[in-house]
């Protein structure tokens, strides 16, 4: 992948990436940009305030059960992105917050409520095509 747009095009081609794999997609974008020395942030959007509260507690106190979010996106150059490109739907969510990479990994690995439509067997292909290490989320 030479450009961020190339990365987005590839991620968007992965079946159901935004239906249970959005946090993985956001993590890939974050790590890909990090390798390029670009700053970005992973943002979790929620329609459920309880899940937002639980993940905030983990962020502050480092304890609790990680929860999935309604949608995970990336903030980069003052714009929000998912694999479709620029994401202009943040107003649809009652709560959103930035989560550090380590907590995102925990939520991917430990939250029991991710949409099962995304097949995690696709993670090795995503790793190969993007050259982003995801071994910490391979179960």
C-alpha positions as CSV (number, residue, x, y, z in Angstrom):
1,X,0.0,0.0,0.0
2,X,1.6,3.2,-1.1
3,X,-1.0,5.8,0.0
4,X,-3.7,6.1,2.7
5,X,-6.3,6.0,-0.1
6,X,-4.9,2.7,-1.3
7,X,-5.2,1.4,2.3
8,X,-8.8,2.5,2.5
9,X,-9.7,1.0,-0.8
10,X,-8.2,-2.4,0.3
11,X,-9.9,-2.3,3.7
12,X,-13.2,-1.4,2.1
13,X,-12.9,-4.5,-0.1
14,X,-12.7,-6.8,2.9
15,X,-16.2,-8.3,3.3
16,X,-18.1,-7.0,6.2
17,X,-15.2,-5.0,7.6
18,X,-17.6,-2.4,9.0
19,X,-19.9,-5.0,10.4
20,X,-17.8,-6.4,13.3
21,X,-14.4,-5.5,12.0
22,X,-14.5,-1.7,12.2
23,X,-12.1,-1.7,15.3
24,X,-9.7,-3.9,13.4
25,X,-9.9,-1.6,10.4
26,X,-9.3,1.4,12.6
27,X,-6.3,-0.4,14.2
28,X,-4.9,-1.2,10.8
29,X,-5.2,2.4,9.7
30,X,-3.6,3.7,13.0
31,X,-0.7,1.3,12.8
32,X,-0.1,1.9,9.1
33,X,0.0,5.6,9.7
34,X,2.2,5.2,12.7
35,X,4.8,3.3,10.6
36,X,4.8,6.4,8.3
37,X,5.4,8.6,11.3
38,X,1.9,10.1,11.0
39,X,-0.2,10.9,14.0
40,X,-3.8,9.7,14.3
41,X,-6.3,8.5,17.0
42,X,-8.7,5.7,17.2
43,X,-12.2,6.9,18.1
44,X,-15.0,4.6,19.4
45,X,-18.5,5.8,18.7
46,X,-21.4,4.6,20.9
47,X,-25.2,4.5,20.8
48,X,-25.0,2.7,24.1
49,X,-23.9,4.9,27.0
50,X,-23.2,1.9,29.2
51,X,-20.5,0.5,26.9
52,X,-19.0,4.0,26.6
53,X,-18.8,4.3,30.4
54,X,-17.2,0.8,30.8
55,X,-14.5,1.6,28.2
56,X,-13.9,5.0,29.8
57,X,-13.4,3.3,33.2
58,X,-10.8,0.9,31.6
59,X,-9.1,3.9,30.1
60,X,-9.0,5.8,33.5
61,X,-8.6,3.0,36.0
62,X,-7.2,0.1,33.9
63,X,-9.9,-2.2,35.3
64,X,-13.2,-3.6,33.9
65,X,-14.6,-5.7,31.1
66,X,-13.9,-4.2,27.6
67,X,-17.0,-3.5,25.5
68,X,-17.5,-3.2,21.8
69,X,-18.6,0.1,20.3
70,X,-21.3,0.9,17.7
71,X,-18.5,2.0,15.2
72,X,-14.8,2.5,15.4
73,X,-13.2,5.2,13.3
74,X,-9.9,7.0,12.9
75,X,-9.2,10.7,13.4
76,X,-6.5,11.8,11.1
77,X,-5.7,15.4,10.0
78,X,-8.8,16.7,11.8
79,X,-11.1,14.4,9.8
80,X,-12.8,11.1,10.7
81,X,-12.3,8.0,8.5
82,X,-13.6,4.5,8.3
83,X,-12.7,2.1,5.5
84,X,-15.3,3.9,3.3
85,X,-13.2,7.1,3.5
86,X,-14.2,10.3,5.2
87,X,-16.8,9.6,7.8
88,X,-19.4,12.4,8.4
89,X,-21.8,10.5,10.6
90,X,-20.4,11.1,14.1
91,X,-23.6,13.1,15.0
92,X,-25.5,9.8,14.9
93,X,-23.8,8.6,18.1
94,X,-24.6,9.8,21.6
95,X,-21.0,9.4,22.8
96,X,-17.6,9.1,21.3
97,X,-14.1,9.0,22.7
98,X,-10.5,8.3,21.9
99,X,-9.1,5.1,23.1
100,X,-5.4,4.2,23.3
101,X,-4.1,1.4,21.1
102,X,-3.6,-1.1,24.0
103,X,-7.3,-0.7,25.0
104,X,-8.5,-1.1,21.4
105,X,-6.5,-4.4,21.3
106,X,-8.2,-5.5,24.6
107,X,-11.6,-4.6,23.2
108,X,-11.0,-6.5,20.0
109,X,-9.8,-9.6,21.9
110,X,-12.0,-9.5,25.0
111,X,-15.4,-7.8,24.2
112,X,-18.0,-10.6,23.6
113,X,-20.4,-8.4,21.6
114,X,-18.7,-7.6,18.3
115,X,-21.0,-8.2,15.3
116,X,-20.2,-11.8,14.0
117,X,-20.7,-10.8,10.4
118,X,-17.0,-10.0,10.0
119,X,-15.0,-13.2,9.7
120,X,-11.8,-12.9,11.7
121,X,-10.2,-15.5,9.5
122,X,-9.5,-12.6,7.2
123,X,-7.0,-11.0,9.6
124,X,-4.0,-12.9,8.1
125,X,-4.9,-11.6,4.6
126,X,-5.2,-8.1,6.0
127,X,-1.8,-8.4,7.6
128,X,-0.2,-9.7,4.4
129,X,-1.8,-7.0,2.1
130,X,-1.2,-4.0,4.4
131,X,2.1,-5.1,6.0
132,X,0.7,-4.2,9.4
133,X,1.4,-6.5,12.4
134,X,-1.9,-7.8,13.9
135,X,-0.5,-10.8,15.7
136,X,-1.8,-9.4,19.0
137,X,-5.4,-9.8,17.8
138,X,-5.1,-13.3,16.3
139,X,-7.0,-15.7,18.5
